Amino acid sequence: MQITEKIQQYKPGLLEAIGLILFLLIIASCKHDIPIRVIEPPVDGGEQTCSADTVYFQNKVLPLLNSSCAMSGCHDDITHKDGVNLSTYGNIMATGGVRPGNPTNSKLYKVLNETGGDRMPPPPAAPFTQAQKDIIYKWILQGAKNNACNDCDTTVFTYAAAIAPLVSNYCKGCHNPASLGGGIDLSTYAGVKAIAQNGKLMGSIRHQAGFIAMPQGGTKLSECKITQFQKWVDAGAPNN
Ligand code: HEC
């Protein structure tokens, strides 16, 4: 039988009609969940040493947004609540209401200063500290670029100079008393020491089998940063 004949003979029946309606219903209900496909622009820099006057997106802004906003159930790839996905540069620029050079008219900055349930991150999470708000403000003011600098030095691995800032940047947003990921509090030295000693710190940041990969949903830490953690653990995880 010719294909044309088949087509002519084809008469949609009840089953096909129901199938079509179901299909359309599924499409309609999923519409909000289809992720916006964005093109990730290349990172600018990454090799040069950091300038004190510049806020670098990859070093400061992304870790902050990943650990305070892009967690599951909020503004990650899967949930993207209110259409806002703060998981990557491309997504942040496409959905975060950033107006480069104009922080006070940028939604990403404005929501940090709202009150009640409109404030981000919403209660019971703690509001951003002034220093954290300044990071977002200055980055937008400086043009909201996808920039990076080399801020890592494997010869530095004391708790105060290396480990505490890394934990604060990459982990604390999900591991503090108001948001206890896995029941783990990394807002104090004692909490960080505990996971250093039970082996979970290195297992999780090295993405080893048998451990849950950290930072959850974010990019793996650079080898240099993992080395800083390793050297501190090897030194006995001191409070130095
Ligand atoms: C976006 C949120 C988020 C960030 C950022 C994050 N964590 Fe977690 N972490 C979690 C959650 C949630 C769990 C519990 C996961 C589970 O039980 O499924 C967890 C679990 C863990 C565990 C237990 C892993 C295991 O195998 O039992 C360790 C250790 C840990 N995190 C360390 C860290 C460290 C170190 C960082 C920073 C480098 C970090 N986390 C960053 C959310 C996060």
Residues whose N, C-alpha, C, O or C-beta is under 5 A from the ligand:
A	BS01	HEC	N66 S67 A70 M71 Y170 C171 C174 G181 G182 I195 K200 L201 S204 G210 F211 I212 M214 P215 Q216
